[in-house]
Amino acid sequence: MIDIYKAIFRHANDPQFVLDLKTQKYIVVNPAFCNFLGYKEEEVANRFTPVDISLPEDLSILKKLVARRKKGVTSERYPYRVVCKSGEIKHIEVSVRRVTVPPTKMHSNRLVVGSWRDKTDFMVLEKSLRDKLQEVALANTRVLALTEKIKNVPVLTASLLKTNKEERLIKNACTAMCDRRGLGFDGVDAYLVRGNYLERSYPALCGQRAGRRKIDIRKNHQFARLLFTEYDTDYGIPSELDTSGGKIAIPLKGRNQPLGILHLKLNRKERELMEANPTAKKGYYEVLRTLANSIGLAIENLRLTEALTAQSIRDGLTNIYNRRHFNNMLADEFKRAKRYRRKLSLLFLDLNDFKQINDKHGHQQGDIILREVAQLVNANSRKIDIVCRYGGDEFAIIMPETGLDGARAKADKLQSAVETTRFTNLADPALPFRVTISAGVSTLAPETNTSDELISVADNDLFAHKKGR
């Protein structure tokens, strides 16, 4: 009878084994067990434990199984995964029974006998069916998602209207269009019109390769055609908006002029849905057109606001900052320098004998000289310097991170630059004007308590230099 049991064990089609519960080693395995894993019998018997053929992430499961058996669970069936010698991962169904036998030198008195059943093909089939069901569900979900996107457009539009910077507006719009919870594009390139070119204002997102940095709209590029072509009201979309290549170009238009292009990369599943559903496709374009129009108007409004703001802080004659902006910036820079103990200097410049030019040659001539002096002073100043027209023929420069020596060196440099420059003579261009300036400086000291004190010291220094000419 024992020989019969041995024959059954040896020739069984399913992998079978005997495991010592104390040492956790496989003490006997049949050929099917070895063939299943790809090992020889001598490599496994009394050498391998379940840990050796388990995935690291499944060890916690194995630990619980061993604990249950030691507590007296006599029989159980469960799914598991094993790693073959080749590295292949196989899914199995394990059936085991705990038995008690007389102990020997080879094993303890508590053994586990069991068999495996290969479930890999079944798991593959199950996954395939699950994927197909999921695909059907996703198709329905995408239809619903398109509806949700239509709902998201007013929300996105409202959020864009709250943005006060053009760069941030473009960035927020592109980010929202790539957000899976929003419009869900695979990528967006935003191009804005700059002179004769479309320049990429915001790079591609979500893994899309970035488009060309600059496109000449004077040439016959599809984006140029799209910029200056009205939508075809009969068909709803121009030819440049064909989705066969997986991308869509939508123009950004203001009230009276084209502003740019949104180049969008569609999600593959979404593109397939639209190609199979013309009604959904047309509705999708309507959504994009509404969004693009909102972005275009938001950009135009921001530019108008920025232009009005610039006019309010710029001097109308010289185009440098005006007295009001000077007062605000000096107050801010004074607070910053006092708080962080940084250097701050103020430089006043005044044209010498400017009244004589106005009286003798007229105010139009005087205005020309004021503009040219302002341009010269601005060109010879740092980016962090704040150059202002203080009033009449007097200019002021706020110089952060500059001490007294640096301020005086700057004054000398500007005086020299003005003295060596020839200024336009409207009446006789062959005889340009020569102009000189006086300068006064002040710098922040520990005892300086207000920005007005800086102005007073610089003004007095300027007066002293003009008096000493």
Number of C-alpha atoms within 10 A of each C-alpha: 6 7 8 9 10 12 11 12 19 16 14 15 15 16 23 24 22 21 25 21 20 14 14 18 20 21 19 18 23 22 19 20 23 21 13 15 20 15 15 12 17 12 10 19 19 19 13 16 17 14 15 14 16 18 16 9 8 13 13 10 11 16 11 11 14 14 11 13 19 14 8 9 13 13 14 14 13 11 12 17 18 19 16 18 13 9 11 10 16 17 19 19 15 18 16 20 16 20 13 10 10 8 11 8 5 8 18 15 13 18 23 20 19 19 21 23 15 16 16 15 11 12 14 12 12 11 12 12 12 11 12 11 11 13 13 10 11 14 15 12 13 14 15 11 18 20 15 14 19 19 13 17 19 15 11 20 18 12 13 20 16 10 16 16 13 17 12 13 20 22 15 15 20 23 21 17 23 22 16 11 12 19 22 20 23 21 24 29 24 25 27 20 20 14 9 12 18 22 19 22 17 20 18 22 19 14 9 15 13 14 15 12 14 16 18 16 19 10 12 9 11 13 23 20 15 21 20 13 12 11 14 10 8 6 9 11 17 16 11 14 17 12 17 10 10 16 19 19 23 24 27 26 21 19 10 7 12 18 21 27 26 22 20 22 25 21 16 11 12 19 18 15 17 18 13 11 12 11 10 16 18 15 16 17 16 15 19 21 17 16 21 22 18 22 24 22 17 23 25 19 16 18 15 12 14 15 11 11 11 13 14 14 17 18 19 11 13 19 16 21 23 23 18 15 19 20 14 10 14 22 14 12 20 23 15 15 15 17 9 8 12 15 19 24 26 28 26 26 24 21 21 16 12 17 15 11 16 14 11 10 14 12 13 11 17 21 16 17 24 22 15 17 23 21 15 15 21 18 11 13 15 11 10 10 16 20 24 28 26 21 12 12 20 18 24 26 25 22 25 20 14 19 18 18 12 14 22 19 11 19 21 13 13 23 19 13 16 19 13 12 16 14 20 18 17 15 10 9 10 9 12 14 15 14 19 17 23 23 26 24 26 24 22 23 15 7 7 13 13 13 17 14 15 22 21 13 16 23 20 15 19 21 16 14 14 16 9 8 7
